[in-house]
Amino acid sequence: MATNPPPIPQLSDAILQHLKREFSKQDSPPANGFNDFLAHLTSAESSSASPIEVDTSLPLSQYFISTSHNSYLSGNQLWSRASTDAYREILLRRCRCIEIDVWDGEESSPAQSEDEGSEVGKLERAMKKGLGRFRSSSSGTKGAEGADDRESGAHGDEVDKIKGFVRKGLTHFRSGSSGQPEGKKKPTEDARVQDEDRRTQSAEQIEPRVLHGHTATREIPFRSVCEVIRDCAFRTTNLPLIVSLEVHCSSAQQEVMIELMTEYWKQYLVPLPDDVSDQIPLPSLESLKNRILIKVKYTPPEKAKHKARETSASEVDSSDDEEQQEPVKKGKIIEALSAMGIYTRSYHFSKFTQPEARIPTHIFSMSERKLLALQQEGSGDLFKHNLEYMVRAYPKGLRVLSSNLDPAPVWRQGVQMVALNWQRANAAMMLNEALFEGTGGWVAKPEGYRKVLTGQQLEVRRRSFDLHMRILAAQDLDKEAGDAPRAFVKVELHVGNERAEPLSHDDVKNKGGDVKRSTAVHHSKHPDFESEVLQFPGIKDVVEQLSFIRIKVCDDDRFSKDRLLGWTCFRLDRFPTGLKLLPLRDQDARPNGAVLLVDSQLRWTGPALDPRIWNGPIRSRPVPGRRCPTCLNNGNTVWVIPKKKCPVCGTVVN
């Protein structure tokens, strides 16, 4: 039985008028006329990113992985709530590397653990030290972090912003959610009884907790995190999940961690291979479907036993994943927990010539500051290391507002895991959504970014293009608000070239796209942009798989930051060209009901195979494959490997 097509959504008068004009220009209209034309344009397939097939045959290090930083937080990095809902949300959005900061459980009573006065005092002391360091570092740091171009500014402005944010949070903590005055609350009789009961519990019954250490963020039980990971890890994708553990627990509490992970994840944990050694190769992505990989600091067995005898959890150990204002108290990793990191062993990074840098299963964690320092050396060692081995990058500790570094320049250095704060849809998260759209959270690196086991190392392919966009109309912008917005469209290209120059502070502070164009402002919820043209001519030397087009519709505010009304973002090689009705997303990356009608033409100018390896010798080689006949008829020369699809038009070349 034939199924009826989905109903065509109601469109604004401005959009309908533009569509009728475009329909009248067609040489071969659909059989059922304008209705078929509308049905095609309003279908999800018409405006989606070009489909991609994930090659799962490669080793783990040959992929980019969708990665979260401080995954448990629901807001800022200082006093927001830790929540299992945060894990549930990002797992359902196909995040494939999550972070858990695990600390010893406490024996204190609820009344004691909720003492607002002590929280405020702790936060005030920490922030005084932090702001002092922030000011002292301003002479050596240019710019400021931010989620978009409007957030970049003078370093002093950022300090003032953080100070104001801290004052607001301290006021909230002093007032308390129940309206109680600041100070220690008098325990109730029930609290005293609970306290007596808790004191009778054995140490084995106390379980670890998850929180952001040395802040006022609220904790959640490690058990609850294990449970939500079990329930949501493979609900929307079967590709493997990496659990990155930051362990601050005593040896006894680490044993409890192992028990809980085994209890909840036993069916998903990677079985121990028969031939475990430092030179065990990384398996393929295909072989680890529906598996959870534990990323944890590796301690050799004999060293783990020695440390267990001589140390306790109160001793200081350097953290791989945090830049604290004061040293983080971190437990030594016991042998049983360390052994769970089979293919994802975390090692402290010092230099690329250290012995651990040649262990196939090692992972180095680096802050954005460390990445900048490495790139400014200009040796190219980071790129060459990442051809074969894994690196995880994370935001600097001063990003207390949960802003992000720009991930695109870091991906172009071959870094597999760029950990981002997922709390809101800033520029970095929009690029992350675009890179991993429809991939299940793992996407193969382009040629030239992967290690070739036999033969000559492949080059990074760079191309040039011209982009012509007509912005026609939009509808249902800010539809819940009473007043109509002052709407305009901003189009940004993220197409930087890290081959020409090393990364700089400007590259990663996430100030927005490298090339930007905006339309005029129209005061309407259903604006007609009157086919305004935005031109991007002569964009040269880009890696199309790691370049992006970001489209935002904003409410123009003459006196403060423009308000985001909706956005969409695409990898450049997957951008749907032609006449498209693009659905817009909200701050949670979900469709918000608004749409934007555009007509785009993207013209690539040659394959531009780069004859140079990163800091390698210059050499020439013939262009492989055959020319795509479809592109050739359109005036473009695109070389394709025989029996493969053309990356521009999709034609299979024989």
N, C-alpha and C positions, 0 to 999 in steps of 0.2 A: 504494500500500500504506500502510495506517495505521501510524503510528509509536507505539510504546509510550511512555507518559508516564514521566518520570524517576522513579526510586524515591524514596519518601518517607523522609527521614532519620529515624534513631532519636531519639525525643524522651524527655525525662525524665518521670518520673511526675508531678511537679508541673505541668509544662506540659500534659501530656495531660489531667489532671483539669480544669485551667482551660479548655482547649479544648472538652472535652465539655460543660461548663456553658454556655459561650458558644454552642455549637452547638444546645443544647436551647432557647435563647431565640429562634432564628431563625423568622420567620414563613414564609419560603419556602426551605426547605433545598435543596441541590443534588440533582440527579436520582439520583446514586449515593450519596447520604447522606454519612456522616462521612468516608469516604475521599476523595471529591471536595473536601470542605471542607478536609481536611488538605493535599491536593495543591495547592490554590490558595494556602494560607497559606505553604507552604514553597517556593513558586516564587520565582524571583528578581524577577519583575515585580511581585509583590504588595508587597514591602517596598522597592522602589527609589524613588528620587525621581521625582516626576511628570515625564514626558517634556517636553523643551523642544526647540523648533525654532530653530536659529540662523539669523538673518537675515544673509546675507552681502552684502547690497547696499549697506551703509553705508560711508562713509569710515573709515579706520583709527582715527581719533581718537574714534570713536563707540562704542568697545568697551572693556571691561575685559580685561586680558591676564594670563594666569597667568605669573608672573615669579619668577626665582630670583636670589639674591644669592650672590656668590662660589661659583659653581656647581661649581667643581672640587674643593672641600674635602669630605672624608668625615667630619669631626668638628668640633672647635673651631677658632677663628680664629687660633691661635698656633702650634701644632706638629702639627696633624693632617696626614694624608697627602693630597696632591692626587692625583686618580685619574680616569682616563677612565671608570671604572665609575660615578662620581658623575654624569657627563654622561649616560651610557647610561640610568641609572635615572630621572632626571628627564625625559628626552625621552620615554621609554616611558610616563611618567605624564602626558604631554601638556603639559609646561611649554613655553611658546611665546616666552619671552624669557630667554635664558641669558647669563651674563657670563663673559668671558675676560680675565684680567689677563696681558698679554704682556710679557716682559722679554727683553733680549739673551741669546743663548746664551753659554756660557762655554767657554774653552779649557783650564780647569784639569783635572787628572787626576781619576779617580774617588777616589783616596786623598785628594786635597786637598779635593774637594767634599764628602766625608763626614766631615770633621774635626769630631768631636763637641765638642771643647773650644771651638773658635771659635764654633760654633752656640750653645753654652750662654752664652758670654760676650756674644754679640750679643743673645741673648734677655734675659739679666739686665739689660743696660744699657737696653734698650728698655722693659722692664717697670718698672724703677725710675723712669724718666721718666713712664711712663704712670700708675703708681699715684700719683705725686706730683700729677699733674694731676687725677686722679680724686678725691683727697682735697680739693684746693683748690677743686674745683667743687661740693662737697657743700653749701655754703651757699646756692647758687643753684638747686639741683635738688631736687625733692621726689620721694620714692619711688625705686624701683629697677626695673630691667627684670626680666622673668621670663616663663616659658612658661605660667604659669597663676597662679591667685589665691594659691596657697601660696608662690609665688616672690616676691611683692611684699613689701617690708619696708623697714627703715631703710637709708639710704644706707651707713652704716658697716658694716652686716651684709654688703652686697654687696661692699664692698671686701675684707672678711675672706674672703669666699667666693672671690673672684678670686685673692687672695694664696695661699690654700691650693691652689687649682687650679694656679697657676703653680709653687709649690714641688713639687707632685706631678710636673708635667711636667719640671721641671729635674732632679729626681731620676732620672726615666726617661732623660733625655738623658745625664746623667753616667754612669749605669751602663752604658748602651749595650745594644743587643739581643744582642750576642755575648758580653757579660760582660767586655769589655776595660776596663781602668782608664781613668779620665779622662785626657785628654792626647792629644797628637798620635801617631797610629799610625805605625809605621815602614813605609814603602812596601815592598811585595814586589817581586821582580824583574819579575814580570808587569806590575805597576803602572808600573814605570819604563819598560818597553818601550811600554806603551800611551801613556804620557806623551810619549815621543819621537815616536810616530806622530801623536798629536794635534797636536803642535807643527808638524808638517810640512804640516798641512792649510791650505788657503787660507781667508781670511775668509768667502768665499762659501759654503763648505761648512758653516759653523756655523749652526745653526738656532735660532730663538727658543724660549723655554720659557715655561711657564705656572706661576705660583706667586703666593702672597700676599706682597707685598713687605715687607721689614723684619720678617719673622717667621721662625720655624724650620720653617714648613710645607715639605714636600718637593715638588719640582717634577715636572712631566711635560712631554714635548716638545709643542710647538704642533702639529707634524705629527700626532701621535697624537690630539689633540683634534679636528683637522679630519677625520680619518678616522672617528672614532666619530660625529661629527655627520652626516657623509654617510650612514653606515649606519643611523642611528636617527632622523633628523629627522622623517621622514614615514612611519614604520612604523605608528603608531597613529592618526594624524590627517593630513589633507592641508592643514590651515590653515597660514598662513605662520609661519616661525620668525624671530625677531629675535635677532641675535647682537650683544650689546653689548660692544664692545672697549674695554678700558682699556689704552692703549698707552704703554709705558715704554721703547720701543726706539729705537735709532739709526736714521738714515735708511736705512742699508744693510740692517739687519734688518727694517725695514718693507717693503722691496722683497721680501725673502724671504717675509714674511707674505703679501703679495699673490700671489706665485707659488704658495704652498701652498694658499691659499683658492681660487684659480682652478683649480689642479690637482684638488682634491677636490670643489669645489662648483660647477663651471662650469655644469652643467645646471640648477642651482637658483638661481643668482644672478639678481637683477633686471636685465634689460637696460636700458641707458641710453636714456632717452626722447630723441626728436628735439628737443624744445623745453625743454631744461633751463634753469631760471631760479629765482630766489628765490621766485617766485610760482606755481610748479608746484603744482597741487592734489593733495591726498592721494587715491590711488586707492581703489577699493572692496576689501573683503576678498575678494570673489569673484575679482577679477582677479589676486590674488596667491597663489592656492592652489599648494602645492608650490614655494613660493619662499622663499629665504633673504634677509632684509634685513640689511644691515650698519649697525649704529648706531655711529658714530664721530665724534669731535670734528671739526667742520667748520672748515677753514681756506681762505679765499679763495685762488684760484690765485696771484695776484701776491704775497700775503703768504706763502704757502707757499714760493715760490722765494726770497724775501728771507730767511726764517728758515733755510732749508736752507744758505744761504751763510754765515750769521753765527752759527749756534748748533750745538751738539752735544748728544748725548743726556745729557751730564752736567749740563746746566743744569736748573734747577728750573722746573717748570710746574705750575700748580694742577690738582689732579685733580677731575673732576666727581663722582667716586663714592666718595671715601674721606675719612674724618676721621682723619688720622694724627697721632701725637704729635709728629712732626717732618715738615717738607715732604717730599713724595714726589718723587723724581727721575724725571722723565717726559719722554720724547722729544717733539720737535715733530712734528706730523703732516705728512707729505709730501703733495703734491698728489694723487698717484695713489691713495693710500689714502683720503684725505679724499673723493675723488670717488666712492668706493664707497658712501658714505652717501647714497643718492639720495632716499629718502622718510623717512629716519630720521637727520637731522643733529643731532648733539649740540652744544648751545651752553651756555656758562657763564651761569648765572642771576645777575642783579643786581637787577632790578626788572621789573615787568610792563609798564612803559612803554618799555623798551629796544627798539630797532628790530627785533631778532631775534624779539621776542615776537609779531610779526605775520607771520612767515614760515610758511606752512602746514606745511612739513616739519620744523620745529624740535622738539626735545625738550629740556626742562629736567630735570636730575637734581637732586633735593633730598633732604637727610637728614631724618630725623624731627625733628631740632632746628629746621631751617629751616621745616618745615611748621608746627610749633608757633608759631614766631615770627610767621609770616604770619597764622595764624588768630587769634592773640591781638591782632593789629592790628584785627581786626573789620571790615575793609573789604569782605570777600567777593570780593576780586579773584581769589583762587585758584579758587574755584568758577566764576566767570565765564570765566576763562581756559580752564578745562578743558572748557567746553561745546564748544570748537572745536579746541583745541590739546592736545598731549600732554605729560605729566609722568611721570617715573619717580621713585618714592620708595624710599629704602633705609634699613636700620637704622643707628643711630649706631655709631661705631667702638668704643665701650666694650662692645659686646655680644660679648665674646670667647668666651662659652660657647655661641655660635650660638643665642641666644634671639632673639625677634622682637618687633617692635612689633605692636600690634593693628591688622590691616588694615581692619577694618570701618569705623571712623570716617574713615579716609583714603579708602576707596572712596566713602563718602558725600559727600566733597568733590569727587568726579568724577575723582580721580587714576586714570589708566588702568593703570599698571604699579606695583604695590606689591611690591618685591623682598623675598623672604623667604629665610631660611636653611632649606633643605629637609632638614637632617641628621636631624631627629627630629620626631615627631608632637606638637608642642606646640599650644596653643590656636589660634595664628595659622594653622598649617598645616591644622588641621581645618576652619577657616572657608574657607581657600583651596580645599580639596577640595570643600566643599559648593557654593561659588559656581560652580566650573567643572565640576562633575559632568556628564558626558555632553555637553559642549559642544565638545570638541576644543581647549580652552584659550583660546578667545575667546568672550565673551558680550556681547551688545549692552547698552548702558546703558539704564536705564529712561527713559521719557519725562520731560522736565524736566531731565535730565542731558545732553541732546544738543542741538546747535545746530539750529534750524529755519531752513532756507534761505529759505522764503517764509512770510509771515504772522506771526502773533503767537507769541512764545516760549511753549512749553507749560510747565505748572506741574508741580512734583513732587507726585505723588499720595501722600498719607499716610492711613493707616487705623488703626482701633483693633480690638482683638480680645480674646476670652477663651479661655484654653486650659485644658482639663480632661484630666488624664492618670491612668490607672490602671496601676500597675506590678504586673504579675502574677507573673512568674517568669523565671528565667534558667537556662542550663545550660552545662556545659563551661567554667567559668571557671577559668583557670590550671590546665588539665588535666594539664600536665606536672609540676607541683609535687607534693611529697609531702603537705604539710599543706593543709587546706581554708582558703580565705581568709575574712576577716571582710568579706563583700561588702555594698556598698550602692550605690544608684543616685543620681547627681546629674544634674539637668536644669538647664541654663543657657540663658537667652535673651539674645542679643546684639542689642539693639534700641535703641541709643542714638539721641538726637535732636540732631544737631549744628546744626539750625536755631535751636534755642532759645538755645544758648550756644556760644561758640567752643571748639575743641579745647583740652584741657589735658594736662598730663603724665600725669594719671590715665587719660585716654582711650586713649593709645597705649602705655602700659607693659605692656599685655596681662595684666591681673590676673584675667581671667576674665569671665564673663557679667555683664550689667547686673542681671538678676533670676535668683535661684537657689533651688532647692528640692532636698531630699535625703530619701531613705527611711531607715528604720531599718536597722540592721546585722543580717545573717544569716550565721551561720558555716557555710558550705557551698559546694561547687563547683557545686551545682545548687539555688540558693536559691529558696524560695517567698516572694515578697514580699507575699502575701496580699491582693492587690488594693489596696495602699496608694495613696491618692489624693494627687496633687500638683496644686494649683490655681494658676493664673496669671490672676486676674481683672483686667479693666480696664487692659490694656496699651494705651496711647494713642499716636497720632500717629507711626506707624512707616512706613518705606518697606519694603514686604514683600519686594521683590526683593533688598534689601541688609540684611535682618535674618535671624537664624539661630537655630536650636534645636540645642543640643549636648548629647548624652546620653553620660554616662560611667558605667562600672561600675568601682568602685575597691575596693581592699583597705584597710580602715581600720587605720591604724597610730597608736597612741596617743602615740607618742614621736617620730615623724618624719613626713615627707611621705607622704601616702597613695599607694599604688602603683596605677598604672593597669592594669586588667585587660582593658579593651576600650572602644571608643568608636564612636559614629556621629554624623554631623552633617548637617543639611539646611538649605537656604535655606527661609525660612518659607513662601514661595509654592509650594514644591515638596514640602512635608512630607506624607508619606503618612499620612492620618488613618484612624481606625477600628482594628480589631483587626489587629495586625501582629506578625510574628515577625522582628525586626530582627537581621541579622547584625552582629557586632561586628568591629572592626579592631584591628590591633596597632600598634606604634610605627612600622612601615614603611608604614602605611596599607593593608595587605593584610588580607583576612579571616583571623581567627585561629581559626575553628571554633566560637566561642561565639555564643550567640543570646540575645536579650532579648525577652520577650513583653509587649507594651503595648497598651493601648486608649486612643486619643487622640481628643478632640473639639475642633476649632478653629472658633470662631464669630466671623466677621468682622462688624463693626457699622458698615456703611455705607461708601461709596466715599471720603468725606472728601477730595474734591478741594481742594487747597490753593489759595486765590485769590491767593497771594503768590509772586512771584519772589524769589530771593535778593536782599535789600536793594532790591527794586523796589517800585513803588507798589502799594497795595492796590486791587483791582478785583474785580468780580464778573463771572461769565459763566455761561451755562446749562450744566447737566450734559449731556454729549454722549451720543448713542446711545439704547439701549432697555434696559429692565430684563430681567434674565435670568429666564425663567419658572420654571426649576427652583429657583433660589435663592429666588424669591418664594414658592413653595409651602412652602419650609422656614423662612419667616419672615425672610429676609434680602433686602435691596435692593442689587443689584449692577448697575451700569450698564455696558453692553457696546456697543462700536461694531458696527453691523449687519454681519452675515456674518463676524464674528470669534468666537472661542471665549471663553466666560466664564472669567476667570482663577481663579475659585473652584471651579467644578464641571466645567468643560470643555464645557458645552453650547454648540453653535453657535446664535447668536441671529440670526434672519432679520429 
